[in-house]
């Protein structure tokens, strides 16, 4: 399967097709269940670095990153200790 990846060179941004096997580091289960968006973002980061990811995805990547860690940390550091101190678990 091929996906379009936007890369940046001296002449500007350009689209190219890259096979998903080239994006994956191996054929592990993690590589098979990784969403297409994440594989593309990882490939963009490898090709053009942090600036390329910001140019391609903008604030959406940072919003998703922030929300993921907000929810995860709230669960780990607020909800679980609360449940344990109340004796509900």
C-alpha positions in Angstrom: 0.0 0.0 0.0 1.3 3.4 -0.9 0.6 6.7 0.9 1.3 10.3 0.0 4.0 12.0 2.1 4.7 15.7 1.8 8.4 16.5 2.1 10.3 19.7 2.0 13.4 20.4 0.1 15.1 23.6 -1.0 12.5 24.2 -3.7 9.7 23.9 -1.2 7.1 21.3 -0.3 6.5 18.4 -2.6 4.3 15.3 -2.5 5.7 11.8 -3.1 4.4 8.3 -2.6 6.0 6.1 -0.1 5.1 2.5 0.6 3.9 1.8 4.1 6.7 -0.9 4.4 9.2 1.9 4.0 7.6 3.8 6.9 7.4 0.9 9.3 10.5 -0.1 11.1 9.4 -3.8 11.0 6.4 -6.1 10.7 5.6 -6.1 14.4 2.0 -6.0 15.8 2.6 -2.3 16.8 3.4 -1.4 13.2 0.2 -3.1 12.0 -2.1 -1.3 14.4 -0.5 2.1 14.2 -3.0 4.5 12.5 -2.2 5.8 9.1 -2.1 9.4 10.4 0.6 8.5 12.9 2.7 6.7 10.3 2.5 9.7 8.0 3.4 12.2 10.7 6.4 10.0 11.7 7.5 9.9 8.1 7.1 13.7 7.8 9.1 14.2 11.0 11.9 11.9 9.7 12.0 13.7 6.3 11.7 17.3 7.2 11.8 17.5 11.0 9.7 19.4 13.5 9.0 22.3 11.1 7.7 19.9 8.4 5.2 18.4 10.9 4.1 21.9 12.0 3.7 23.0 8.4 1.7 19.9 7.4 -0.5 19.3 10.4 -0.5 22.6 12.3 -2.1 23.0 15.7 -4.0 19.7 15.4 -1.0 17.6 16.3 -0.3 19.7 19.4 -4.0 19.6 20.4 -4.1 15.8 20.2 -0.8 15.5 22.0 -2.0 17.8 24.8 -5.3 16.1 25.2 -3.8 12.6 25.2 -1.4 13.5 28.1 -4.1 15.5 29.9 -6.4 12.5 30.0 -3.7 10.0 30.7 -2.2 12.0 33.6 -5.6 12.9 35.1 -6.4 9.2 35.2 -3.0 8.1 36.6 -2.5 10.9 39.1 -6.0 11.9 40.2 -8.6 9.2 39.5 -6.6 6.1 40.6 -5.3 7.6 43.8 -8.8 8.9 44.6 -10.3 5.5 44.1 -7.6 3.8 46.2 -7.9 6.3 49.1 -11.7 5.8 49.1 -11.3 2.1 49.1 -13.5 1.6 46.1 -11.0 -0.6 44.2 
